[in-house]
Amino acid sequence: MRVLYFLFVMYDDFTATDRWTGEPIHCTYQAVIVAIATRHADAIDIKFLASGRPVWLSLPHLAWVRYKEKTGKAITDPLAIQIAGHYLKSAIETGYDNGREMYTLSLEETLQHLDAVMDEFGNARSIPMMPRVEA
């Protein structure tokens, strides 16, 4: 019997190497917040800690609408976390991360990172449930 093992990069808890310093940056998911309530924005804010530094990634609500129109499926909270984490890892590794506390993704950026995550995982059922956050 042949056993296949699949390794997925999880984007809720990962380490990325900073392009400019070469230092490893450990990123962990912290929270999902509907930005309408906090910033009066049509977005979902996802908080990570990047080596202890808070980083917020703002995903536009319109991405949920476009994805539903395209696929008939919804962006779940676990999928949104993976999208935001994928963006953050990319920003760190390409040198785009400059220490800002908030990154606002465009609709196109959000959908590109969603597609990249789905290409990696294959389907939404492969994405882990919401990670448990220690207080």
C-alpha positions in Angstrom: 0.0 0.0 0.0 1.3 3.4 -1.0 0.8 6.4 1.4 0.9 9.9 0.1 1.7 12.8 2.4 0.8 16.3 1.4 2.6 19.2 3.0 0.7 22.4 3.0 2.1 25.7 4.0 -0.2 27.0 6.7 -0.6 30.8 6.6 -2.0 31.2 10.1 1.3 30.4 11.8 4.5 30.6 9.7 8.0 32.0 9.5 9.1 34.1 6.6 12.6 35.5 5.9 12.8 39.3 5.6 14.2 40.2 2.2 16.3 43.1 3.4 17.6 41.8 6.8 17.6 38.1 6.2 16.0 37.7 9.6 13.3 35.1 10.2 9.9 36.7 11.1 7.5 34.4 12.9 3.9 35.3 12.1 0.9 34.1 14.0 -2.8 34.8 13.4 -4.6 36.7 16.2 -8.1 37.9 15.2 -10.7 38.4 12.5 -12.8 41.6 12.9 -15.5 43.1 10.7 -14.1 46.5 9.9 -17.6 48.1 9.5 -17.8 48.1 13.3 -14.3 49.3 14.1 -13.3 51.6 11.2 -16.5 52.1 9.2 -14.9 50.3 6.3 -16.3 47.8 3.9 -13.7 45.2 4.8 -12.7 42.4 7.1 -9.5 43.1 9.2 -7.3 40.2 10.1 -4.7 40.6 12.7 -1.3 38.8 12.8 1.7 39.2 15.1 4.9 39.4 13.1 7.6 38.6 15.6 5.5 40.3 18.2 4.6 43.4 16.1 0.9 43.7 15.3 0.0 43.7 11.6 -3.5 44.2 10.3 -4.5 43.1 6.8 -7.7 44.6 5.4 -9.6 42.5 2.8 -12.5 44.2 0.9 -16.0 42.8 1.3 -16.3 42.9 -2.4 -14.0 39.9 -2.6 -16.6 37.8 -0.9 -19.2 38.9 -3.4 -17.0 38.3 -6.5 -15.8 34.9 -5.2 -19.5 33.9 -4.6 -20.5 35.0 -8.1 -17.5 33.2 -9.7 -17.7 29.9 -7.7 -21.0 29.8 -5.9 -19.0 29.3 -2.7 -18.3 31.6 0.3 -15.0 32.8 1.7 -15.0 31.4 5.2 -13.1 32.9 8.1 -10.4 30.1 7.9 -10.0 30.9 4.2 -9.8 34.6 4.8 -7.0 34.0 7.4 -5.1 31.9 4.9 -5.5 34.7 2.2 -4.2 37.4 4.6 -1.3 35.2 5.8 -0.3 34.4 2.2 -0.2 38.1 1.5 1.8 38.9 4.6 4.3 36.1 3.8 4.7 37.4 0.3 5.1 41.0 1.5 7.9 40.0 3.9 9.7 37.8 1.5 9.6 40.4 -1.4 10.6 43.3 0.7 7.2 45.1 0.6 6.7 44.9 4.3 8.2 48.1 5.7 6.9 47.8 9.3 3.5 49.3 8.7 0.7 48.3 11.1 -2.0 48.1 8.4 -2.1 46.8 4.8 -5.2 47.4 2.7 -5.5 44.9 -0.1 -7.3 45.8 -3.3 -10.0 43.5 -4.7 -7.5 42.2 -7.3 -4.8 41.5 -4.7 -7.3 39.7 -2.5 -8.5 37.5 -5.3 -5.0 36.8 -6.5 -3.9 35.6 -3.1 -7.2 33.6 -2.7 -6.4 31.9 -6.0 -2.8 31.1 -4.8 -4.1 29.6 -1.6 -6.7 27.6 -3.4 -4.1 26.3 -5.9 -2.0 25.2 -2.9 -4.8 23.6 -0.9 -6.8 22.2 -3.8 -10.2 22.9 -2.1 -11.6 24.7 0.9 -12.0 21.4 2.8 -8.2 21.1 3.0 -7.9 24.4 4.9 -7.6 23.9 8.6 -10.3 25.1 10.9 -9.9 28.4 12.8 -6.7 28.2 14.8 -6.9 28.4 18.5 -5.5 31.7 19.9 -3.9 31.7 23.3 -4.8 34.7 25.3 
